[in-house]
Amino acid sequence: MAWACQVGPRSPISRARSPAGATPPTASPGSTPPTAARCSRATTFELAGRTLTRATLAQRRAGGPWRWAELLPVADPARRSHLGAALGAPRLAVKEEALNPTGSFKARGMAVAVSRAIELGAPSLVAPSAGNAGGALAACGAAGGVPVTVVMPSDVPVVNRGEALAAGARVLLLDGLIDACGAVARRIAAEEGAFDLSTMREPYRVEGKTTMGLELAEDLGWRLPDVIVYPVGGGTGMDGRRPGGGLRADRAGVQARGVRGGAVGGRGDARGRPGRAIRGGDRLVLEAVRASGGAAVAASEEALTEAQLLAARLLGSYVAPESGAALAAVRALRERGDLDGGEEVVVFDCGIGQKYPPPAGLAAAERVAG
Ligand SMILES: Cc1ncc(COP(=O)(O)O)c(C=O)c1O
């Protein structure tokens, strides 16, 4: 049970049991839990003054409002989420990446890669992107004062295009898939001397993404969970061979994005083995997954949409379709017996759902008279 005026450290991982995104701090041993009603302003500030020290706050590096639990008029913020149970993994936790600037984990890789490119004297930057990477690159390049070109498939979500344009990037649209955009990016790199930040074409994006693994370990008290489920596109976040550990868990389930393109080998076969369209970067991903004792899983568009909606309704978070795919992979891993339901599973929610067109088949909003 939790109460409003608790003290102590808390995990910044968004626990599946907390729909608002985090578990509130736990009481210090032997303390009497003050009820919300008993916490007047004076006593909350008094308590905060005693408990919100540099040390305790340093332990609460994330968690949104619950980081300030002493000051909130809430008796029991820990309403349980049934998402883990619904997916067959009751010990499920979700690592939120949507809080990064530009709303996805892509900002981690791009921040490091762009900074390094600038250090190396790059006059301009270029990358192909089917979505979030382009926005993150545009934002990081703008912050660093370097011109950015993003090459995108013409059907890319309008938000991704808009955020890149808003940051002042040159956006080139191509009727084709991400591979074709990559070819254009390489041409621009050759012709204009732009630093090519395409997936797996330089080492620094991977380095930036290793901070996800570091942070996860930090969140859990310098250990890793039994299983990490991570949505793979190009795969830089999954390459676990880097210093810092990347995402090496005891076992890692990888979800290939199937229908949305850029996936590891497309849909794969019925046993979850990837299909034939394996490229260089994909092979590195598969090696990393196998080295961890993990597996590659493909999710259909229907399964990922279902899981995305499940998260919206049970987790309290509108996650990206890729994250829906990772959640769908948890269910698939359980169904095929790769999970027995007792494991501590962490799913990476790599981005916000708001950047994408809403899932098909939603109920219509109702019109009312004012
Ligand atoms: C929200 C989200 N999740 C996962 C991925 C896959 O990332 P990566 O290409 O690093 O494997 C992407 C990018 O394609 C993404 O935007």
The ligand as a MOL file (V3000), in Angstrom:
LIG
                    3D

  0  0  0     0  0            999 V3000
M  V30 BEGIN CTAB
M  V30 COUNTS 16 16 0 0 0
M  V30 BEGIN ATOM
M  V30 1 C 9.5180 4.4290 -31.4350 0
M  V30 2 C 10.5600 3.5550 -32.0820 0
M  V30 3 N 10.8380 2.3620 -31.5470 0
M  V30 4 C 11.7830 1.5570 -32.0740 0
M  V30 5 C 12.4700 1.9060 -33.2240 0
M  V30 6 C 13.5600 1.0010 -33.7410 0
M  V30 7 O 14.7980 1.5950 -33.4900 0
M  V30 8 P 16.1790 1.0990 -34.1040 0
M  V30 9 O 16.1830 1.5220 -35.5300 0
M  V30 10 O 17.2410 1.7370 -33.3120 0
M  V30 11 O 16.1920 -0.3880 -33.9930 0
M  V30 12 C 12.2080 3.1370 -33.8250 0
M  V30 13 C 12.8900 3.5530 -35.0610 0
M  V30 14 O 12.7130 3.0270 -36.0970 0
M  V30 15 C 11.2320 3.9900 -33.2440 0
M  V30 16 O 10.9790 5.1960 -33.7660 0
M  V30 END ATOM
M  V30 BEGIN BOND
M  V30 1 1 1 2
M  V30 2 1 2 3
M  V30 3 2 2 15
M  V30 4 2 3 4
M  V30 5 1 4 5
M  V30 6 1 5 6
M  V30 7 2 5 12
M  V30 8 1 6 7
M  V30 9 1 7 8
M  V30 10 2 8 9
M  V30 11 1 8 10
M  V30 12 1 8 11
M  V30 13 1 12 13
M  V30 14 1 12 15
M  V30 15 2 13 14
M  V30 16 1 15 16
M  V30 END BOND
M  V30 END CTAB
M  END
